[in-house]
Structure formats: C-alpha cells, structure tokens
Amino acid sequence: MVWVQVDWLSKAESPAIVAIARRAFSQSDDALASRSGHLPPGQQGLQTGHTAASRIIRGQTEAMADENRKANGKAAPAKAGETPENAEAQAQAETSGAAQQGEQAAPKAKKEKPPAPEDKPFAEFIQQEYLPALQKAIAATGIGDLELTFSQETLPSAGETCWQVRGRFAGGQRLFGIAFIKEDINGPKFFFCADNSSHPSTLEHFMGDERKVTLDLLVLYTAQRLNAQKWLARN
C-alpha cells in the first residue's frame, strides 16, 4: 500500500495535492508512534518499516514541492534561524551598498559656465548689452546728453536699409552711427558721422580686421573712432 502511494505521488503535479499528501503522511507517522509502545514485537517491526517508508515518501514529497515552487516562481522557504526582518534588512543593506557604489562611480557634473553676452540673439545683444555699455563708456568721458537708438534705417549714400545704432549729442549737433549689414555682430559693419546737423556723406568700414567681435571690442572701437573725430570731452 505504501509503494502504491509513492507511485501515485510521483505523478502528482498540483502543489495542493502534494500539500495534502504531506499532512496525511505526517498524521500517519504520529498515529503509529503513539501506538508503538502497545504493539507486539512482530508488529513493532512492521510499524518501524512503515515509518521508514513514510519518511521516504515525505522526503520525495518535499522534493516535488520544491520543484513546483521553482516552476511557479515562488521563493524557497527561509533558512533556519532567518527571520523576515533579517532578510529584509539584508536586502536593504545590499540595495544601499549598490546605490553608494553607483554614486561613487558616476562622474561629478561640471558647472556650466554662464553664456557669453555675444551668444545672445543679435537684437538682444545690441539692446541689452551694447547700448548700455556704450552709454556708460561715453558718459565716462564727460558727455552727458548722448541719446542712442537702434532701428532699421536707410544707409547714408547707399539707399540700402539695415540695422543701425545711432547716437546724437552736443545738443543734437553731432551724429554718429554703426551700420550692421547683417544681423550678426561679426558681419560687415560701417561707421558714419556728421557735424553741425548735416547729413552723413561718407561710409567707413568698421572693425574689418576683427574676426571675433566681443562686447568690449565693439565699445572700444566706437569710443576710439569718436575720439579720432575729437568729439570727446577730453579733447
């Protein structure tokens, strides 16, 4: 009868059936053990053999249960002495250690430099950077009534329209301008000026030798050109 049960359990695939069989064999062992002190010597030998067979069957049953758990993706029982709290603490420690290693391995992000004024769009650069800087530089020479404008105007003696920075001072008697042929501070530029409220008649190439125009260079060249006209107060 025992070996018939072994053959039947070896064909069982359902974890539920295996669990039921395990409980049944466990109860059978307990019952036999309780009667072992009252059986005659011959029957005690049969009882011992039956108990050994039950243990073999239980071992096979547990092995089948482990295989079923693996097939169903279930975790194996916890090891002896291991509590769920200890397992969770160990898992958290491993996760924390892995995160720390990842942080150490990751390179430190470099601080991004703020964009240069010249990187701004053309119109923003002229209005937000060049005009205030030029106003300040000219005021430092003693000229206090400089009026600066930025607009599209007709280029003197050419009839072409382009973006221009124009400045008037000395009660409007003196006029100068920087003409930008392209919307690019590194593009072609011209300088013109007029005195005594007259109209400009000559165009001069402006900063033609500078391949890389910066805010400081643009202000410096403008001040130098006005100084060459002897229009600044120090002259």
Secondary structure, DSSP 8 states (H G I E B T S, - for coil): -HHHHHHHHHT---HHHHHHHHHHHHHHHHHHHHHTTTS-HHHHHHHHHHHHHHHHHHHHHHHHHHHHHHHTT------TT--HHHHHHHHHHHHHHHHHHHHHHS----------GGGS-HHHHIIIIIHHHHHHHHHTTT----EEEEEEEE-TTT--EEEEEEEEETTTTEEEEEEESSSSTTS-EEEEEESTT------EE-STT-SS--HHHHHHHHHHHHHHTT-STT-
